[in-house]
Amino acid sequence: MKLTIREIVPEDIDFIVRYENEYFHNFTTKFKVEEELQNPLIHYYVLTDASRLGYINLWIDEDKAQVNSLVILSEFRNRGYGYFFMANILEKLHEIGIKEVTLEVRPSNKAALKLYEKLGFREVAIRKAYYNNGEDAFLMYRRLGSD
Ligand SMILES: CC(C)(COP(=O)(O)OP(=O)(O)OC[C@H]1O[C@@H](n2cnc3c(N)ncnc32)[C@H](O)[C@@H]1OP(=O)(O)O)[C@@H](O)C(=O)NCCC(=O)NCCS
């Protein structure tokens, strides 16, 4: 089946809520995601083939974007889907004039670190005790385009 990236539709909300809670312990709700979708700065995209494989949540503000969540469901990992998804999103962002992309990642999240480094992100700062369990975050940065 062909991999497709599409914007979130209302039928995706339960899927997003389930995995935000499962992978990030964000205690989000259907209501919160519905509210987020009213915010023009917040964007969700879903990666699918025959079924949903993962999603990404971004803030896009003028020429900057911040990746808030990226998930590939555990049964579909290590097949290059995360790379495909992010690389395509970075291309879309570049096309719409985004110049800088940032994200936070746990130093213990080796899979995500490897993926982001492969995509050209560099660690630019440490956010002390950023996560609920006291773990620091690496702030990662990627500039898009050459100007
Ligand atoms: C991080 C995540 C999105 C990666 O998705 P994925 O589809 O498995 O990634 P890919 O298959 O495209 O792999 C990309 C690179 O990362 C590496 N990688 C993937 N899983 C890895 C692991 N467990 N340990 C080390 N490297 C790993 C791959 O080896 C690959 O590099 P390579 O091609 O040079 O070998 C996925 O693991 C995930 O959803 N994790 C849970 C949520 C999460 O932590 N999101 C990120 C929050 S910032």
The ligand as an SDF file (V2000), in Angstrom:
LIG
                    3D

 48 50  0  0  0  0  0  0  0  0999 V2000
   10.9820    7.8840   17.1710 C   0  0  0  0  0  0  0  0  0  0  0  0
   10.0900    7.1640   16.1870 C   0  0  0  0  0  0  0  0  0  0  0  0
    9.1000    8.1500   15.5740 C   0  0  0  0  0  0  0  0  0  0  0  0
   10.9920    6.5690   15.0550 C   0  0  0  0  0  0  0  0  0  0  0  0
   10.1450    6.0240   14.0490 O   0  0  0  0  0  0  0  0  0  0  0  0
   10.6260    4.8010   13.1200 P   0  0  0  0  0  0  0  0  0  0  0  0
    9.6400    4.6870   12.0120 O   0  0  0  0  0  0  0  0  0  0  0  0
   10.8660    3.6010   13.9350 O   0  0  0  0  0  0  0  0  0  0  0  0
   12.0210    5.3420   12.5740 O   0  0  0  0  0  0  0  0  0  0  0  0
   12.7660    4.8670   11.2420 P   0  0  0  0  0  0  0  0  0  0  0  0
   12.4790    3.4120   10.9970 O   0  0  0  0  0  0  0  0  0  0  0  0
   12.4500    5.8230   10.1470 O   0  0  0  0  0  0  0  0  0  0  0  0
   14.2860    5.0130   11.6770 O   0  0  0  0  0  0  0  0  0  0  0  0
   15.0320    6.2020   11.4730 C   0  0  0  0  0  0  0  0  0  0  0  0
   16.4310    6.0220   12.0210 C   0  0  0  0  0  0  0  0  0  0  0  0
   16.3750    5.8860   13.4380 O   0  0  0  0  0  0  0  0  0  0  0  0
   17.0070    4.6690   13.8380 C   0  0  0  0  0  0  0  0  0  0  0  0
   16.2470    3.9980   14.8850 N   0  0  0  0  0  0  0  0  0  0  0  0
   14.9520    3.6390   14.8640 C   0  0  0  0  0  0  0  0  0  0  0  0
   14.6540    2.9980   16.0170 N   0  0  0  0  0  0  0  0  0  0  0  0
   15.7990    2.9430   16.7420 C   0  0  0  0  0  0  0  0  0  0  0  0
   16.1450    2.4320   18.0230 C   0  0  0  0  0  0  0  0  0  0  0  0
   15.2030    1.8140   18.7790 N   0  0  0  0  0  0  0  0  0  0  0  0
   17.4040    2.6180   18.4820 N   0  0  0  0  0  0  0  0  0  0  0  0
   18.3450    3.2410   17.7320 C   0  0  0  0  0  0  0  0  0  0  0  0
   18.0710    3.7480   16.5010 N   0  0  0  0  0  0  0  0  0  0  0  0
   16.8240    3.6020   16.0180 C   0  0  0  0  0  0  0  0  0  0  0  0
   16.9820    3.7820   12.6380 C   0  0  0  0  0  0  0  0  0  0  0  0
   18.0610    2.8730   12.7230 O   0  0  0  0  0  0  0  0  0  0  0  0
   17.0760    4.7430   11.4960 C   0  0  0  0  0  0  0  0  0  0  0  0
   18.4100    5.0420   11.1810 O   0  0  0  0  0  0  0  0  0  0  0  0
   19.1920    4.1240   10.1050 P   0  0  0  0  0  0  0  0  0  0  0  0
   18.2930    4.0670    8.8880 O   0  0  0  0  0  0  0  0  0  0  0  0
   20.4360    4.8800    9.8970 O   0  0  0  0  0  0  0  0  0  0  0  0
   19.3610    2.7970   10.7090 O   0  0  0  0  0  0  0  0  0  0  0  0
    9.3380    5.9680   16.8630 C   0  0  0  0  0  0  0  0  0  0  0  0
   10.2840    5.1710   17.5260 O   0  0  0  0  0  0  0  0  0  0  0  0
    8.2620    6.3950   17.8620 C   0  0  0  0  0  0  0  0  0  0  0  0
    7.1200    6.6770   17.4780 O   0  0  0  0  0  0  0  0  0  0  0  0
    8.6050    6.4110   19.1690 N   0  0  0  0  0  0  0  0  0  0  0  0
    7.6270    6.7250   20.2260 C   0  0  0  0  0  0  0  0  0  0  0  0
    7.2450    8.1790   20.2380 C   0  0  0  0  0  0  0  0  0  0  0  0
    8.4600    9.0470   20.3110 C   0  0  0  0  0  0  0  0  0  0  0  0
    9.3520    8.8300   21.1130 O   0  0  0  0  0  0  0  0  0  0  0  0
    8.4760   10.0810   19.4570 N   0  0  0  0  0  0  0  0  0  0  0  0
    9.5330   11.0700   19.4170 C   0  0  0  0  0  0  0  0  0  0  0  0
    9.3200   12.0610   20.5100 C   0  0  0  0  0  0  0  0  0  0  0  0
   10.4080   13.4300   20.3730 S   0  0  0  0  0  0  0  0  0  0  0  0
  1  2  1  0
  2  3  1  0
  2  4  1  0
  2 36  1  0
  4  5  1  0
  5  6  1  0
  6  7  2  0
  6  8  1  0
  6  9  1  0
  9 10  1  0
 10 11  2  0
 10 12  1  0
 10 13  1  0
 13 14  1  0
 14 15  1  0
 15 16  1  0
 15 30  1  0
 16 17  1  0
 17 18  1  0
 17 28  1  0
 18 19  1  0
 18 27  1  0
 19 20  2  0
 20 21  1  0
 21 22  1  0
 21 27  2  0
 22 23  1  0
 22 24  2  0
 24 25  1  0
 25 26  2  0
 26 27  1  0
 28 29  1  0
 28 30  1  0
 30 31  1  0
 31 32  1  0
 32 33  2  0
 32 34  1  0
 32 35  1  0
 36 37  1  0
 36 38  1  0
 38 39  2  0
 38 40  1  0
 40 41  1  0
 41 42  1  0
 42 43  1  0
 43 44  2  0
 43 45  1  0
 45 46  1  0
 46 47  1  0
 47 48  1  0
M  END
$$$$
